[in-house]
Amino acid sequence: MMPSNHITGIQRSTAAEQSLGLQRLAAVCPDVENLREVYYLPVYKPGSKKSGFKLSWPKEGDKRRAVVTQGPMISSVPLNQNERSLPKSNDARIINVTSEDLEVQYRYTASNYSTLQIPSAWNARILENVEQDLIEYFQSVASRSLSTFGQDPVKLGQILLRIAFAGDDNTSSRLAAQQSLLAFSSAHRHNVHSRGTEYKIAAIKALSDLSGREIGITEAVQHVAAGMLLCAYEMQHSTCTTGHWLIFLCGTQDIIQITGLDTVHDDPDLVALLDWVYYHNVLARFSRQHWHRKEFTGIQIVPMRLPGETFTTETSPLAYIELLSEMCDGAVTPAPSRGSHGDLTDHQNYLKILDWKIRNLPVTTSGFGFGCDVESKLELYRLAMLIYLNRASEDTLRQAARTQQHVDQGFSILSKLGFCDHQFPVFILGCEARGDGEREEILRLIQRTEEHGTCRAFNYVKRLLEAFWAQKDLASGGGRDLKYWDQLSDVMSRCAVLPTFA
């Protein structure tokens, strides 16, 4: 277990620290007039009878930005060097400002104009013990957005905390795990932020220090945790500018294979960590079979075996991912146009078995880490796999009517879900949207999910769906019938880097 002093004793923000946050007021203030009120304060001269402002620091815990009071009109008196006072009026206002605001006001008084300085992004380094603050944030908030399947992301976050603070203080693997955790937490809290990048670079440097050295089990586990946290960091706000998440994922798999961690079955924390790696491996392979670009660096996504015992039993959520892994092994590609009758029959029989396995996956298993709407999300994932199986194989099983039923059931579930943090079923169902109504339903679900704040961005899913819909409409208008497999491949290959639907 991680020592308690690593996650407790966090210093709460004081009134002075709270006032520092006021520098971000212009960035979050919805009212333009309020911005004018804050940054362009009126000038008061001795003897003025205009309404005045009272400047005061906020009390701790006071989130009000302005207080308006009514009082009797009192004429202002001249100020001298030994006495400080402010004009009083029947419209006295108390506002929260910073020393920078006062300096702007003084310059305005002297020159009758002032340049509005847009405040820079809040820098977490101004706080003491920022690392502890980010650790607490990771534990309570950021860990909820870890992309997992069948396990509670918060519990996975607790496991990562224990791993990050295990072993000796001075080991490079421990430092790498801690810096990776801080990078992910910072990225989740501050979006694109220089501090998060610094943590990432520090983690990579610590990992490089392990190169060529013999490491033990604890260091290997911390290496894996650091690699996956860096992978999650890159995926948190993924864009078309970097594919580093794949490098971290493949590097993590190499460490698992070299150190033999996949043969350790008696550590529940390690098994949960390897399950997490396995889930991302399968979804990466799904994307890879449709992504074809000349710029591909040649990194091979090697299939990863499930940690511990096989999970084909009805009690494991990874039974879903294991069947999806089978579909990523080329089993659902269109039937070969040339081949013996026996080859075609074998291919069709294999698809029948796979279809039967998916249709009999459990959807009422308790204990799955899906939060609310467990059964609905499991059913949605199962339907998406069935739809993909039949579409990608060009209806080799000749069950078009059943596939359409699956589509209708999927949209019925989507319309009732508050959010869905798994991108694979949203993408597969989104490709089936037949009109503006269903497409709007998909986009509304994505919006609700992003507003929920417990998942990473749906940037790729939205862009790919828009491209898929555009090609589908163009083909329909031209009387052409695009093949499902080819259309998915054409759309995904337009991405500069490999997309992921984890």
C-alpha positions as CSV (number, residue, x, y, z in Angstrom):
1,M,0.0,0.0,0.0
2,M,1.2,3.5,-0.7
3,P,2.1,5.5,2.5
4,S,-0.8,7.7,3.5
5,N,1.4,10.8,3.7
6,H,1.6,10.8,-0.1
7,I,-2.1,11.3,-0.6
8,T,-3.1,13.2,2.5
9,G,-2.1,16.5,4.1
10,I,-2.7,18.4,1.0
11,Q,-2.6,22.2,1.6
12,R,-5.8,23.9,0.8
13,S,-5.8,27.2,-1.0
14,T,-5.6,30.2,1.2
15,A,-7.2,33.5,0.6
16,A,-4.0,34.8,-0.9
17,E,-3.7,31.8,-3.2
18,Q,-7.3,32.3,-4.2
19,S,-6.7,35.9,-5.2
20,L,-4.0,34.7,-7.5
21,G,-6.6,32.7,-9.4
22,L,-8.4,36.0,-10.1
23,Q,-5.9,36.6,-12.9
24,R,-8.0,34.1,-14.9
25,L,-11.2,36.1,-14.5
26,A,-11.1,37.5,-18.0
27,A,-10.8,34.1,-19.4
28,V,-13.9,32.7,-17.8
29,C,-16.1,35.8,-17.5
30,P,-19.1,35.4,-19.8
31,D,-20.1,39.1,-19.8
32,V,-18.1,41.5,-21.9
33,E,-19.3,44.4,-19.9
34,N,-18.0,42.8,-16.8
35,L,-14.6,42.6,-18.4
36,R,-14.8,46.4,-19.1
37,E,-15.8,46.9,-15.5
38,V,-12.8,44.9,-14.2
39,Y,-10.1,46.2,-16.4
40,Y,-11.2,49.8,-17.2
41,L,-11.9,51.2,-13.8
42,P,-13.1,54.9,-13.8
43,V,-10.8,57.6,-12.5
44,Y,-11.7,59.5,-9.4
45,K,-10.4,62.9,-8.6
46,P,-10.6,64.7,-5.3
47,G,-14.0,66.1,-4.9
48,S,-15.6,63.9,-7.5
49,K,-19.3,63.0,-6.8
50,K,-19.3,60.0,-9.2
51,S,-20.0,56.5,-7.9
52,G,-17.0,54.9,-6.4
53,F,-15.4,51.5,-6.0
54,K,-14.1,49.8,-2.9
55,L,-11.2,47.5,-3.5
56,S,-10.8,44.6,-1.1
57,W,-9.3,41.2,-1.0
58,P,-11.8,38.3,-0.9
59,K,-12.4,36.3,2.2
60,E,-11.3,32.7,2.1
61,G,-14.1,30.6,0.6
62,D,-15.9,33.7,-0.8
63,K,-16.4,33.1,-4.5
64,R,-18.4,36.3,-5.2
65,R,-16.7,38.6,-7.7
66,A,-18.8,41.7,-6.8
67,V,-21.1,43.0,-4.0
68,V,-23.3,46.0,-4.6
69,T,-24.5,48.0,-1.5
70,Q,-26.8,50.9,-1.0
71,G,-25.9,53.8,1.3
72,P,-26.2,57.6,1.8
73,M,-24.4,59.9,-0.5
74,I,-21.3,61.3,1.2
75,S,-19.1,63.7,-0.6
76,S,-15.5,62.6,-1.2
77,V,-12.7,64.5,0.5
78,P,-9.2,65.2,-0.8
79,L,-6.5,62.6,-0.1
80,N,-3.3,63.5,1.5
81,Q,-0.1,61.5,2.0
82,N,-0.9,60.5,5.6
83,E,-4.5,59.5,5.1
84,R,-6.1,57.0,2.7
85,S,-9.8,57.0,2.0
86,L,-12.1,56.3,-0.9
87,P,-15.2,58.2,-2.1
88,K,-18.4,56.8,-0.7
89,S,-21.7,56.9,-2.6
90,N,-25.1,55.3,-2.7
91,D,-23.7,52.7,-5.2
92,A,-20.5,51.4,-3.5
93,R,-19.2,48.2,-5.0
94,I,-16.7,45.7,-3.7
95,I,-14.8,43.9,-6.4
96,N,-12.0,41.3,-6.4
97,V,-8.9,42.5,-8.1
98,T,-5.2,41.8,-8.2
99,S,-2.1,44.0,-7.8
100,E,-1.8,43.8,-11.6
101,D,-5.2,45.3,-12.0
102,L,-4.2,48.2,-9.7
103,E,-1.1,48.8,-11.8
104,V,-3.2,49.0,-14.9
105,Q,-5.4,51.5,-13.2
106,Y,-2.5,53.6,-12.2
107,R,-1.2,53.7,-15.8
108,Y,-4.6,54.5,-17.0
109,T,-4.8,57.4,-14.6
110,A,-1.5,58.8,-15.8
111,S,-2.0,58.4,-19.5
112,N,-5.8,58.3,-20.0
113,Y,-5.4,55.0,-21.9
114,S,-4.3,51.5,-21.1
115,T,-3.6,48.3,-23.2
116,L,-5.8,45.4,-22.0
117,Q,-3.4,42.6,-21.1
118,I,-5.0,39.2,-21.7
119,P,-4.0,37.2,-18.6
120,S,-1.8,34.2,-19.4
121,A,-2.8,30.7,-18.4
122,W,-2.7,30.0,-14.7
123,N,0.6,28.4,-13.8
124,A,0.4,25.7,-11.2
125,R,4.0,26.3,-10.2
126,I,3.0,29.3,-8.1
127,L,1.5,26.9,-5.5
128,E,3.6,25.1,-3.0
129,N,3.4,21.3,-3.0
130,V,2.0,21.3,-6.5
131,E,2.9,17.6,-6.9
132,Q,0.8,16.6,-3.9
133,D,-2.0,18.7,-5.3
134,L,-1.8,16.9,-8.6
135,I,-1.7,13.5,-6.9
136,E,-4.8,14.3,-5.0
137,Y,-6.5,15.5,-8.2
138,F,-5.4,12.3,-10.0
139,Q,-6.9,10.2,-7.2
140,S,-10.2,12.0,-7.0
141,V,-10.8,13.3,-10.6
142,A,-8.3,12.5,-13.3
143,S,-8.2,8.7,-12.8
144,R,-11.9,8.6,-13.8
145,S,-10.9,9.3,-17.4
146,L,-8.5,6.4,-17.8
147,S,-9.7,4.4,-20.8
148,T,-10.5,0.9,-19.4
149,F,-12.8,-2.0,-20.1
150,G,-14.5,-4.0,-17.4
151,Q,-12.6,-2.5,-14.5
152,D,-13.3,0.6,-12.4
153,P,-10.9,3.4,-13.6
154,V,-10.8,4.8,-10.1
155,K,-9.6,1.5,-8.7
156,L,-7.0,1.3,-11.5
157,G,-5.9,4.8,-10.5
158,Q,-5.4,3.6,-6.9
159,I,-3.3,0.7,-8.2
160,L,-1.2,3.1,-10.2
161,L,-0.7,5.3,-7.1
162,R,0.5,2.3,-5.1
163,I,2.9,1.2,-7.9
164,A,4.3,4.8,-8.3
165,F,5.2,5.0,-4.6
166,A,6.5,1.5,-4.1
167,G,10.1,0.5,-3.6
168,D,13.1,2.7,-3.0
169,D,12.9,6.5,-3.3
170,N,15.9,6.9,-5.5
171,T,15.1,4.4,-8.3
172,S,14.7,5.7,-11.9
173,S,11.6,3.5,-12.4
174,R,9.8,5.0,-9.4
175,L,10.6,8.5,-10.6
176,A,9.4,7.6,-14.1
177,A,6.1,6.3,-12.7
178,Q,5.6,9.4,-10.5
179,Q,6.4,11.9,-13.2
180,S,4.2,10.1,-15.7
181,L,1.3,10.2,-13.2
182,L,1.8,13.9,-12.6
183,A,2.0,14.5,-16.4
184,F,-1.4,12.8,-16.9
185,S,-3.0,14.6,-14.0
186,S,-1.7,18.0,-15.2
187,A,-2.9,17.4,-18.7
188,H,-6.3,16.5,-17.5
189,R,-6.5,19.5,-15.2
190,H,-4.9,22.2,-17.3
191,N,-5.3,20.8,-20.8
192,V,-2.2,21.7,-22.9
193,H,0.1,23.1,-20.2
194,S,3.9,23.5,-20.1
195,R,4.1,21.9,-16.7
196,G,2.6,18.7,-18.0
197,T,5.1,18.6,-20.8
198,E,8.0,19.0,-18.2
199,Y,6.7,16.1,-16.2
200,K,6.5,14.0,-19.4
201,I,10.1,14.8,-20.4
202,A,11.3,14.0,-16.9
203,A,9.5,10.7,-17.1
204,I,11.0,9.8,-20.4
205,K,14.5,10.8,-19.1
206,A,14.0,8.5,-16.1
207,L,12.9,5.6,-18.4
208,S,16.0,6.2,-20.6
209,D,18.2,5.8,-17.5
210,L,16.9,2.2,-17.2
211,S,18.1,1.3,-20.7
212,G,20.6,-1.5,-20.7
213,R,20.2,-2.2,-17.0
214,E,18.9,-5.4,-15.4
215,I,15.8,-4.6,-13.4
216,G,13.6,-6.5,-10.9
217,I,9.9,-7.1,-10.8
218,T,9.0,-3.9,-8.9
219,E,11.0,-1.8,-11.4
220,A,9.5,-3.6,-14.3
221,V,6.0,-3.0,-13.1
222,Q,6.8,0.7,-12.5
223,H,8.2,0.8,-16.0
224,V,4.9,-0.6,-17.4
225,A,2.8,1.8,-15.3
226,A,4.9,4.8,-16.5
227,G,4.6,3.7,-20.2
228,M,0.8,3.4,-20.0
229,L,0.4,6.7,-18.1
230,L,2.4,8.4,-20.9
231,C,0.3,6.6,-23.4
232,A,-2.8,7.9,-21.6
233,Y,-1.3,11.4,-21.5
234,E,-0.9,11.4,-25.3
235,M,-4.4,10.2,-25.8
236,Q,-6.0,12.6,-23.4
237,H,-6.3,15.4,-25.9
238,S,-5.2,13.5,-29.0
239,T,-4.8,15.4,-32.3
240,C,-3.4,14.7,-35.7
241,T,0.0,16.0,-34.7
242,T,1.5,13.2,-32.7
243,G,1.3,9.4,-32.6
244,H,3.5,9.0,-29.5
245,W,0.8,7.0,-27.7
246,L,1.5,4.1,-30.0
247,I,5.3,4.3,-29.3
248,F,4.6,4.1,-25.6
249,L,2.1,1.3,-25.9
250,C,4.5,-0.8,-28.0
251,G,7.4,-0.1,-25.7
252,T,5.3,-1.2,-22.7
253,Q,4.5,-4.5,-24.4
254,D,8.2,-5.0,-25.1
255,I,9.0,-4.6,-21.4
256,I,6.2,-7.0,-20.4
257,Q,7.6,-9.7,-22.8
258,I,11.2,-9.2,-21.9
259,T,10.7,-9.3,-18.2
260,G,8.1,-12.1,-18.2
261,L,5.5,-10.1,-16.4
262,D,2.7,-11.8,-18.3
263,T,3.6,-15.1,-16.5
264,V,2.9,-13.6,-13.1
265,H,-0.6,-14.7,-12.1
266,D,-0.7,-14.2,-8.3
267,D,-0.6,-10.3,-8.1
268,P,-4.1,-8.8,-8.6
269,D,-2.6,-5.3,-9.1
270,L,-0.3,-6.5,-11.8
271,V,-3.1,-8.5,-13.5
272,A,-5.3,-5.3,-13.6
273,L,-2.4,-3.4,-15.1
274,L,-1.8,-6.0,-17.8
275,D,-5.6,-6.1,-18.5
276,W,-5.3,-2.4,-19.2
277,V,-2.4,-2.9,-21.6
278,Y,-4.3,-5.7,-23.3
279,Y,-7.4,-3.6,-23.9
280,H,-5.4,-0.8,-25.6
281,N,-3.4,-3.4,-27.6
282,V,-6.6,-4.8,-29.1
283,L,-8.1,-1.4,-30.0
284,A,-4.8,-0.3,-31.6
285,R,-4.8,-3.5,-33.7
286,F,-8.4,-2.8,-34.8
287,S,-7.4,0.7,-36.1
288,R,-4.2,-0.7,-37.6
289,Q,-6.0,-3.1,-40.0
290,H,-7.8,-0.1,-41.5
291,W,-5.0,2.5,-41.4
292,H,-2.7,2.4,-44.4
293,R,-0.2,5.2,-44.8
294,K,3.2,5.4,-46.4
295,E,4.5,7.4,-43.4
296,F,3.9,4.5,-41.1
297,T,7.1,4.1,-39.1
298,G,7.1,0.3,-39.2
299,I,6.2,-0.2,-35.6
300,Q,4.4,-3.5,-35.4
301,I,1.5,-3.9,-33.0
302,V,2.2,-7.5,-31.9
303,P,-0.9,-9.4,-30.6
304,M,-0.7,-9.7,-26.8
305,R,-1.9,-12.7,-24.9
306,L,-4.2,-12.3,-22.0
307,P,-2.5,-12.1,-18.6
308,G,-2.9,-15.1,-16.3
309,E,-5.5,-17.6,-17.2
310,T,-7.7,-17.4,-20.3
311,F,-10.7,-15.1,-19.9
312,T,-13.2,-16.8,-22.1
313,T,-15.4,-17.5,-19.1
314,E,-18.7,-15.7,-18.7
315,T,-17.5,-14.0,-15.6
316,S,-14.9,-11.8,-17.2
317,P,-15.5,-8.6,-19.1
318,L,-12.4,-9.2,-21.2
319,A,-14.3,-11.9,-23.0
320,Y,-15.6,-9.1,-25.1
321,I,-12.2,-7.8,-25.9
322,E,-10.8,-11.3,-26.6
323,L,-13.5,-11.8,-29.2
324,L,-12.7,-8.4,-30.7
325,S,-9.1,-9.5,-30.8
326,E,-10.1,-12.4,-32.9
327,M,-11.7,-10.1,-35.3
328,C,-8.5,-8.1,-35.5
329,D,-6.6,-11.2,-36.6
330,G,-8.0,-11.0,-40.1
331,A,-11.0,-13.3,-39.4
332,V,-13.7,-10.8,-40.5
333,T,-12.1,-9.7,-43.8
334,P,-14.2,-10.3,-46.9
335,A,-14.3,-13.8,-48.1
336,P,-11.6,-14.5,-50.7
337,S,-12.9,-14.1,-54.2
338,R,-10.7,-16.9,-55.4
339,G,-10.3,-20.1,-53.6
340,S,-11.6,-23.6,-53.3
341,H,-15.0,-24.3,-52.1
342,G,-13.6,-25.8,-49.0
343,D,-11.7,-22.6,-48.1
344,L,-14.9,-20.6,-48.5
345,T,-16.8,-23.0,-46.4
346,D,-14.2,-22.9,-43.6
347,H,-14.2,-19.1,-43.7
348,Q,-18.0,-19.1,-43.4
349,N,-18.0,-21.6,-40.6
350,Y,-15.4,-19.7,-38.6
351,L,-17.6,-16.5,-38.9
352,K,-20.6,-18.5,-37.7
353,I,-18.7,-19.6,-34.6
354,L,-17.5,-16.1,-33.9
355,D,-21.0,-14.7,-34.4
356,W,-22.4,-17.2,-32.0
357,K,-19.8,-16.4,-29.4
358,I,-20.5,-12.7,-29.6
359,R,-24.3,-13.2,-29.4
360,N,-23.9,-15.3,-26.2
361,L,-21.7,-12.8,-24.4
362,P,-23.1,-12.0,-20.9
363,V,-24.8,-8.6,-20.5
364,T,-26.0,-9.0,-17.0
365,T,-22.7,-9.6,-15.2
366,S,-22.4,-7.7,-11.9
367,G,-19.1,-6.1,-10.9
368,F,-18.1,-4.8,-14.2
369,G,-16.4,-1.4,-14.0
370,F,-18.7,0.6,-16.3
371,G,-20.3,2.9,-13.7
372,C,-24.0,3.4,-14.3
373,D,-26.0,1.8,-17.2
374,V,-23.8,-1.3,-17.0
375,E,-26.1,-3.6,-18.9
376,S,-26.9,-1.0,-21.6
377,K,-23.2,-0.3,-22.3
378,L,-22.3,-4.0,-22.4
379,E,-25.2,-4.6,-24.8
380,L,-24.1,-1.7,-26.9
381,Y,-20.6,-3.1,-27.2
382,R,-22.0,-6.5,-28.1
383,L,-24.2,-5.1,-30.8
384,A,-21.4,-3.0,-32.2
385,M,-19.2,-6.1,-32.6
386,L,-22.0,-8.0,-34.3
387,I,-22.6,-5.1,-36.7
388,Y,-18.9,-4.8,-37.5
389,L,-18.5,-8.6,-38.0
390,N,-21.3,-8.8,-40.6
391,R,-20.5,-5.5,-42.3
392,A,-16.8,-6.1,-42.6
393,S,-17.3,-9.7,-44.0
394,E,-19.8,-8.3,-46.6
395,D,-22.7,-10.2,-45.2
396,T,-21.0,-13.6,-45.7
397,L,-23.4,-15.1,-43.1
398,R,-26.4,-13.8,-45.1
399,Q,-28.2,-12.2,-42.1
400,A,-28.8,-8.6,-43.3
401,A,-32.2,-8.4,-41.6
402,R,-30.7,-9.5,-38.2
403,T,-27.9,-6.9,-38.7
404,Q,-30.5,-4.2,-39.2
405,Q,-32.2,-5.2,-36.1
406,H,-28.9,-4.9,-34.2
407,V,-28.6,-1.4,-35.6
408,D,-32.0,-0.4,-34.5
409,Q,-31.4,-1.8,-31.0
410,G,-28.2,0.1,-30.8
411,F,-29.7,3.4,-31.6
412,S,-32.5,2.7,-29.1
413,I,-29.9,2.2,-26.4
414,L,-27.9,5.3,-27.5
415,S,-30.9,7.5,-27.2
416,K,-31.4,6.5,-23.5
417,L,-27.8,6.7,-22.4
418,G,-26.7,9.7,-20.5
419,F,-23.1,9.2,-21.8
420,C,-20.9,6.5,-23.2
421,D,-17.2,6.7,-22.5
422,H,-16.3,3.8,-24.9
423,Q,-15.5,5.1,-28.3
424,F,-15.6,1.9,-30.3
425,P,-19.3,1.3,-30.1
426,V,-20.1,5.0,-30.7
427,F,-18.0,4.9,-33.8
428,I,-19.4,1.7,-35.2
429,L,-23.0,2.8,-34.5
430,G,-22.3,6.2,-35.9
431,C,-21.2,4.7,-39.2
432,E,-24.7,3.2,-39.4
433,A,-26.5,6.6,-39.0
434,R,-28.9,6.8,-42.0
435,G,-30.1,10.3,-41.8
436,D,-29.7,13.7,-40.1
437,G,-31.8,12.5,-37.1
438,E,-29.6,9.6,-36.2
439,R,-26.5,11.5,-36.9
440,E,-27.6,14.3,-34.5
441,E,-28.4,11.6,-31.9
442,I,-24.8,10.4,-32.2
443,L,-23.3,13.9,-31.9
444,R,-25.6,14.7,-28.9
445,L,-24.3,11.6,-27.2
446,I,-20.7,12.6,-27.8
447,Q,-21.4,16.1,-26.5
448,R,-23.1,14.7,-23.3
449,T,-20.1,12.3,-22.8
450,E,-17.5,15.1,-23.2
451,E,-19.5,17.4,-20.9
452,H,-19.6,14.6,-18.3
453,G,-15.8,15.0,-17.9
454,T,-14.9,11.3,-17.2
455,C,-13.4,10.4,-20.5
456,R,-10.9,11.6,-23.0
457,A,-11.7,13.8,-26.0
458,F,-13.8,12.4,-28.9
459,N,-11.8,14.4,-31.5
460,Y,-11.0,11.6,-33.8
461,V,-14.4,9.9,-33.6
462,K,-16.2,13.1,-34.6
463,R,-13.9,13.9,-37.4
464,L,-13.9,10.3,-38.8
465,L,-17.7,10.1,-38.6
466,E,-18.1,13.4,-40.4
467,A,-15.8,12.1,-43.2
468,F,-17.6,8.7,-43.3
469,W,-21.0,10.4,-43.6
470,A,-19.7,12.7,-46.3
471,Q,-18.4,9.8,-48.4
472,K,-21.6,7.8,-47.8
473,D,-23.7,10.7,-49.0
474,L,-21.5,11.3,-52.1
475,A,-21.6,7.6,-53.0
476,S,-25.4,7.5,-52.6
477,G,-25.9,10.6,-54.7
478,G,-23.7,9.1,-57.5
479,G,-25.5,5.7,-57.4
480,R,-22.3,3.9,-56.2
481,D,-22.2,1.3,-53.5
482,L,-19.1,1.5,-51.4
483,K,-17.8,-1.5,-49.6
484,Y,-17.8,-1.2,-45.9
485,W,-14.2,-2.4,-45.3
486,D,-12.8,-0.1,-48.0
487,Q,-14.8,2.9,-46.8
488,L,-13.5,2.4,-43.2
489,S,-10.0,2.0,-44.5
490,D,-10.1,5.1,-46.7
491,V,-11.5,7.3,-44.0
492,M,-9.1,6.1,-41.3
493,S,-6.1,6.4,-43.6
494,R,-6.8,10.1,-43.9
495,C,-5.5,10.5,-40.3
496,A,-1.9,11.5,-40.2
497,V,-1.4,9.2,-37.2
498,L,-3.1,6.0,-36.1
499,P,-6.4,6.8,-34.4
500,T,-7.5,4.8,-31.3
501,F,-11.0,4.0,-30.2
502,A,-10.2,2.9,-26.6
